[in-house]
Amino acid sequence: MSKLRYGFVGAGAIMRTHAERLVQRDDVELAAIADPAEGPVQASADKFKIPGRYAQFADMIAQENLDVVVVAVPNAYHAPAAIAALEAGCHVLCEKPPALNAAQAQQMADAAAANGKRLLYGLNMRFQGESDVARSYLDNGRLGEVYHASVMLFRRRGIPGLGSWFTTKAISGGGALIDIGVHILDLTHYLMGQPQPVAISALTHARFGNNPETYNYLSMWGTRVPGGPFDVDDLAAAFVRFANGASLVLQVSWAANTSEGGNIRLMGDKGGLELSPGSSVKLFTEDNGAIADISPLYPKPDAYAAEHAHLIDCIRDPAKALRTDGAQGVVLQKMLDAIYRSSAEGREVPV
Ligand SMILES: NC(=O)c1ccc[n+]([C@@H]2O[C@H](COP(=O)([O-])OP(=O)(O)OC[C@H]3O[C@@H](n4cnc5c(N)ncnc54)[C@H](O)[C@@H]3O)[C@@H](O)[C@H]2O)c1
């Protein structure tokens, strides 16, 4: 079987996360990388021995005869890069969020369908061991009908790249919600069986990022740009109604005066689940006539490596269904759009 030729659009932090997993596989070849910033291109290409080095992704895609393109650029550039790659006949792993908005995500899904290529989103939480266990409980009927989910993902002081593209709405599409809320909202929706969202009421806040001179922090992914913009949310709260009658309450922060952590609670009419991403999962059930908890032991694979293995399996076997495909990306992005719209308009909005 021939090796799959990989190209990367973007040579930043998450590109390196992906490359670290891919270099461990013997069925892929890291062929090229494109980024207008020369320093990151040379550093990442040297580190992973990637021969093709480009400033423009269009040149890389035109010249490198790639099988797979990993889109690892700021959110505003996901759609143009992914669509160019799909139209050139490449499969795509595109980082989260799918795009800036649902219209772009729809164009990406359409490009994948029109060209018969795979489009997987980098929603790596779906590939964590807890997620596999939880989804199998759902699929095996242990939860019955899931009618409510309560989900939170709080960082106490963890705004990424304050002042950089991460906190510039025109490039990121938003703040805490679209950056990390996207992961936990997507995972919860997947674990509920992907009901159709119909209406959302939400409110977003900005209380820390817009005071950069007094902002103390515990962690910062990316690089701070002093004096740069902050016109996004650092906390979001939302209530989602689904067509099947289910409800979901979401709370997410980059920065808030509360303890850190992520937690998903699913409530079904036969059983319930509590999941801490990357940490634990517990089933709330009844057993032998008694109310009982089950705390399973399970494998904990590296989620990024599992994500790549899944995409490669799906490329090799066209009959296999992708776990996070273009159509699912559109639904997810519609929920994100509706959360921001509801907050801006101060009312519940249709999804
Ligand atoms: N799945 C995850 O856990 C996870 C974690 C972090 C980031 N991400 C996502 O990955 C993406 C990139 O984030 P990052 O942390 O690597 O950012 P980063 O700022 O470290 O790197 C982005 C790189 O993209 C380059 N770039 C900008 N425009 C480009 C273009 N048109 N063509 C090619 N390169 C271009 C920049 O020069 C930079 O080197 C974002 O969408 C982010 O949401 C996902």
The ligand as an SDF file (V2000), in Angstrom:
LIG
                    3D

 44 48  0  0  0  0  0  0  0  0999 V2000
   -7.8380   20.6210   18.4410 N   0  0  0  0  0  0  0  0  0  0  0  0
   -7.2190   21.3160   19.3520 C   0  0  0  0  0  0  0  0  0  0  0  0
   -7.0950   20.8850   20.4920 O   0  0  0  0  0  0  0  0  0  0  0  0
   -6.6320   22.6650   18.9930 C   0  0  0  0  0  0  0  0  0  0  0  0
   -5.7160   23.2560   19.8730 C   0  0  0  0  0  0  0  0  0  0  0  0
   -5.1840   24.4980   19.5100 C   0  0  0  0  0  0  0  0  0  0  0  0
   -5.5450   25.1110   18.3210 C   0  0  0  0  0  0  0  0  0  0  0  0
   -6.4550   24.5030   17.5100 N   0  0  0  0  0  0  0  0  0  0  0  0
   -6.8920   25.1610   16.2520 C   0  0  0  0  0  0  0  0  0  0  0  0
   -5.8020   25.1080   15.3320 O   0  0  0  0  0  0  0  0  0  0  0  0
   -5.7800   26.2840   14.5320 C   0  0  0  0  0  0  0  0  0  0  0  0
   -4.4230   26.9330   14.6270 C   0  0  0  0  0  0  0  0  0  0  0  0
   -4.1370   27.2120   15.9880 O   0  0  0  0  0  0  0  0  0  0  0  0
   -2.6240   27.3330   16.5080 P   0  0  0  0  0  0  0  0  0  0  0  0
   -2.6950   27.3150   17.9770 O   0  0  0  0  0  0  0  0  0  0  0  0
   -1.7530   26.3530   15.8220 O   0  0  0  0  0  0  0  0  0  0  0  0
   -2.2920   28.8150   16.0060 O   0  0  0  0  0  0  0  0  0  0  0  0
   -0.8590   29.4590   15.7510 P   0  0  0  0  0  0  0  0  0  0  0  0
   -1.0630   30.9250   15.7840 O   0  0  0  0  0  0  0  0  0  0  0  0
    0.1610   28.8210   16.6450 O   0  0  0  0  0  0  0  0  0  0  0  0
   -0.4680   28.9920   14.2710 O   0  0  0  0  0  0  0  0  0  0  0  0
   -1.1860   29.3820   13.1430 C   0  0  0  0  0  0  0  0  0  0  0  0
   -0.2180   29.4590   11.9770 C   0  0  0  0  0  0  0  0  0  0  0  0
   -0.9810   29.6970   10.8040 O   0  0  0  0  0  0  0  0  0  0  0  0
   -0.2360   30.5730    9.9830 C   0  0  0  0  0  0  0  0  0  0  0  0
   -1.1120   31.1630    8.9790 N   0  0  0  0  0  0  0  0  0  0  0  0
   -1.9250   32.2280    9.0880 C   0  0  0  0  0  0  0  0  0  0  0  0
   -2.5650   32.4250    7.9120 N   0  0  0  0  0  0  0  0  0  0  0  0
   -2.1650   31.4650    7.0560 C   0  0  0  0  0  0  0  0  0  0  0  0
   -2.4750   31.1360    5.7140 C   0  0  0  0  0  0  0  0  0  0  0  0
   -3.3780   31.8380    5.0190 N   0  0  0  0  0  0  0  0  0  0  0  0
   -1.8490   30.0740    5.1400 N   0  0  0  0  0  0  0  0  0  0  0  0
   -0.9700   29.3490    5.8340 C   0  0  0  0  0  0  0  0  0  0  0  0
   -0.6310   29.6160    7.1140 N   0  0  0  0  0  0  0  0  0  0  0  0
   -1.2240   30.6620    7.7190 C   0  0  0  0  0  0  0  0  0  0  0  0
    0.3880   31.5480   10.9550 C   0  0  0  0  0  0  0  0  0  0  0  0
    1.5150   32.2250   10.3620 O   0  0  0  0  0  0  0  0  0  0  0  0
    0.7910   30.6130   12.0900 C   0  0  0  0  0  0  0  0  0  0  0  0
    2.1180   30.1280   11.9250 O   0  0  0  0  0  0  0  0  0  0  0  0
   -6.9370   27.1410   15.0260 C   0  0  0  0  0  0  0  0  0  0  0  0
   -8.0610   26.9420   14.2080 O   0  0  0  0  0  0  0  0  0  0  0  0
   -7.2130   26.6230   16.4090 C   0  0  0  0  0  0  0  0  0  0  0  0
   -8.5750   26.7890   16.7980 O   0  0  0  0  0  0  0  0  0  0  0  0
   -6.9760   23.3010   17.8150 C   0  0  0  0  0  0  0  0  0  0  0  0
  1  2  1  0
  2  3  2  0
  2  4  1  0
  4  5  1  0
  4 44  2  0
  5  6  2  0
  6  7  1  0
  7  8  2  0
  8  9  1  0
  8 44  1  0
  9 10  1  0
  9 42  1  0
 10 11  1  0
 11 12  1  0
 11 40  1  0
 12 13  1  0
 13 14  1  0
 14 15  2  0
 14 16  1  0
 14 17  1  0
 17 18  1  0
 18 19  2  0
 18 20  1  0
 18 21  1  0
 21 22  1  0
 22 23  1  0
 23 24  1  0
 23 38  1  0
 24 25  1  0
 25 26  1  0
 25 36  1  0
 26 27  1  0
 26 35  1  0
 27 28  2  0
 28 29  1  0
 29 30  1  0
 29 35  2  0
 30 31  1  0
 30 32  2  0
 32 33  1  0
 33 34  2  0
 34 35  1  0
 36 37  1  0
 36 38  1  0
 38 39  1  0
 40 41  1  0
 40 42  1  0
 42 43  1  0
M  CHG  2   8   1  16  -1
M  END
$$$$
